[in-house]
Amino acid sequence: MGHPVRVQFEYGTDGPKVIVVGVDGTDTSMRAGAYAAGLARRQRARLVVVFVTGAPAASRLVAEAAGAVEQAVAESIEDMRRQVHEGALHTGVSADFVAVRGDPYQELVRVATELRADAVVVGASRRFGHRFIGSLAVRLVKAGRWPVTVVP
């Protein structure tokens, strides 16, 4: 009798099967989403769209302002969820939408790790300070866990 063959997960074999894209509503992130959708369609991969919002500092806000901020965040999440759903229907891509709060780098790493992503796609940062302290894309590349595509 033979021994059972143990199959382990492999990153990056036969093209990506799970592609994670980070979006935040900016032009570059939306282009990254469109690029990732095209890649997922061509590769017949699962697309996971991660929408990261910052957690508002509620302790600094009065109750009414905190409520307005929460309402705006909830509306932006639903708007992005709708856009992802409509885009997936239009392109024929299997897409999941994940809305999380926190640091974009930490949340993208967490989701990509949990899903065993084969690739991560993000938009290029337009912030001036990122030239000195490092953009999200640079931090993801330095993590060295996945191929990272940065869309201008």
Sequence and secondary structure as in RCSB ss.txt:
>XXXX:A:sequence
MGHPVRVQFEYGTDGPKVIVVGVDGTDTSMRAGAYAAGLARRQRARLVVVFVTGAPAASRLVAEAAGAVEQAVAE
SIEDMRRQVHEGALHTGVSADFVAVRGDPYQELVRVATELRADAVVVGASRRFGHRFIGSLAVRLVKAGRWPVTV
VP
>XXXX:A:secstr
          TTTTS SEEEEEE SSHHHHHHHHHHHHHHHHHT EEEEEEEE    GGGS HHHHHHHHHHHHH
HHHHHHHHHHHHHHHHT  EEEEEEES HHHHHHHHHHHTT SEEEEE    TTHHHH  HHHHHHHHTSS EEE
E 
